[in-house]
């Protein structure tokens, strides 16, 4: 050290200074952020009640109850000032039940500081729908699978209708590639992402029957493979999810 | 001086070496992970508890415990008394026989492919793991009537069990008895039925079996002229067991009127919407596990088909999928059922026979290890 010439020390100092400056101005990796998408099941603006004949058939006679209500969302994408983020293996089964009227999908390690756009699909893409590979919440041995020759149900609603003292089953199993609906949500302003950020959504089950087209469950008690009926309900469920005030 | 230091060092090395070798000899070698463990891709994901990995030593211990009458209070019955391998680990009785010859509440369940399907055990789902499940029949006063502390004492008295427990886990304890039995049950994997071979492209189904398979896999929809047996609404397509997710693997399949409906899953969850819900069983080896249902009330597969075809009893918690499934557009009568033809029913039964795995039913690895010792 004692033998080091001053010129060398100057070079070293200059190098350290440059390193410090570069370090200070360098774009640092944003902290790994989390976003919870919280879905609240509702009917008529209230928390959804399961298993009780609580609701009036919105477009016909009878009272109905909800016994099962769930759906796939997929390919969640966030976009913001510093880029876009596409969640890998993004297949989530959003499911509700008595006592579980809200369901959270957690996105972890998002490499963005903020986001102002959010999109996902109700249903799954064609490639995943034709596969038996378990990815995300896709499981060919689950209730959501029809069978490997048909694919997955995207939206499941099961319940019953009381009409003239008779209990009638309500079975709406909605799938097929053409019934995937891509939803886009634009936020009024850029929202910061942190390790605790969350976004709340309302899922209004009544929209299935009173959305784009009025659907009388007394008249059509089940929809499964009839393409026209399924398409009608898909048009309706396309509008069942909306951003709730935080 | 230098020489003394050398001697002291050498003495220390010898002492440490001797001590270490003593410790190493006292510690059992690490258990051997199960090496040739494989399962069909189509069975999907499974999980093994972190504190009970699958090892050869645990399997060997669990197998021996499963067949050992020492596990019962009277040393007269083992797990295998009610779970007989050639009957796919059922007992052929409507409901299990109690210690005093009495008929117990439930039918002995088949033990197969337990790594997949529901993560709750027993017909009413009261056990949340196989470890939890394994001890309950041992302690049940009507089943094996054994005190666990007494059992641990007995097993500690056996040189062979002390060795087997040491190799698998360490000490003899009720927790480790449960772990070993759970490991044995997890390894009861059946993937060699004709249906499995069909899925792998190694076998061809007959025309009748193929019709049965199609009906099995379809929910009927008269609007598009799709006929179906509706089996898949509860029995998953590859495993043929109930679904894994949450409580999806439990259902009321229309056996009783509301007044006669047993509590089932409601006894566990306290939720009246679960009244009469029972665990959807696997259909693997179903042709050798008669009689059927949680209380063994149906004698044959024909009886089972007749139940779903026209004998479904309506109650408030009956599965809406069963209530709705009908192959006739406007039901001619007043009964609830599938309204399949006789040949369609026979086809589904023919398909169910393709789920029998003869190799599993006679696999020596799952047989009684004590037989050769006597």
Contacts between the chains, C-beta under 8 A, distances in Angstrom:
chain1	res1	chain2	res2	distance
A	50	B	273	7.3
A	51	B	272	7.9
A	51	B	273	4.2
A	67	B	273	7.4
A	67	B	320	6.0
A	68	B	320	7.8
A	93	B	245	7.5
A	95	B	245	7.7
A	95	B	246	7.3
A	97	B	246	7.5
A	98	B	271	6.7
A	98	B	273	6.6
A	132	B	42	6.3
A	134	B	44	5.1
A	134	B	45	5.6
A	139	B	44	5.9
A	139	B	45	7.5
A	139	B	244	7.3
A	139	B	245	7.3
A	140	B	42	7.0
A	140	B	44	6.8
A	140	B	236	7.7
A	140	B	237	6.5
A	140	B	238	6.6
A	141	B	42	7.9
A	141	B	43	7.3
A	141	B	44	5.2
A	141	B	116	7.1
A	141	B	117	7.7
A	141	B	236	3.7
A	141	B	237	6.7
A	141	B	238	5.6
A	141	B	239	5.0
A	141	B	241	7.8
A	141	B	243	7.0
A	141	B	244	7.0
A	142	B	236	6.9
A	142	B	243	5.3
A	142	B	244	7.0
A	142	B	245	5.6
A	142	B	248	7.1
A	143	B	233	7.9
A	143	B	243	5.0
A	143	B	245	6.9
A	143	B	248	5.0
A	145	B	236	7.3
A	145	B	237	6.4
A	146	B	217	7.9
A	146	B	219	7.6
A	146	B	232	7.6
A	147	B	217	4.0
A	147	B	218	7.4
A	147	B	232	6.0
A	147	B	237	5.0
A	148	B	237	6.5
A	149	B	217	7.4
A	158	B	320	4.7
A	158	B	321	6.8
A	159	B	320	6.5
A	160	B	320	5.7
A	160	B	323	7.4
A	167	B	314	6.9
A	167	B	316	7.3
A	167	B	323	7.4
A	169	B	320	4.1
A	169	B	321	7.5
A	169	B	323	4.1
A	169	B	324	3.6
A	170	B	320	6.5
A	170	B	324	7.9
A	171	B	320	5.8
A	171	B	321	6.2
A	171	B	324	4.7
A	173	B	219	7.3
A	221	B	324	7.1
A	222	B	221	7.6
A	222	B	324	5.5
A	224	B	219	6.1
A	224	B	221	4.7
A	224	B	223	8.0
A	224	B	224	8.0
A	225	B	221	4.6
A	225	B	223	7.3
A	225	B	224	4.6
A	225	B	226	5.8
A	226	B	221	6.9
A	226	B	223	4.5
A	226	B	224	5.5
A	229	B	223	7.4
